[in-house]
């Protein structure tokens, strides 16, 4: 037993998942424990609720884009310029939040 890490956790993998894990561990040059600890703690955890909020906003922007496209196809391009700019700004904000 490791005095610094006395706790143990187990989980199940399919055969293909285990193969993929072993290949990644081998490629990394670390042992299993080092690889898994680095993989677990070097990435930011994405909260499920945050993802839901982002998906809701993305759907809203999709609806806006569809409305803009319909209006442009019907010849109302001049009136939609401001909505297009606002939609682009909203999508850029959404993209930035996804990148963080």
Buried (B, 14 or more C-beta within 10 A) or exposed (E): EEEEEEEEEEEEEEEEEEEEBEEEBEEEEBEEEEBBEEBEEEEEEEEEEEEEEBEEBBEEBEEBBEEBEEBBEEEEEEEBEEBBEEBEEBBEEBEEEEEE
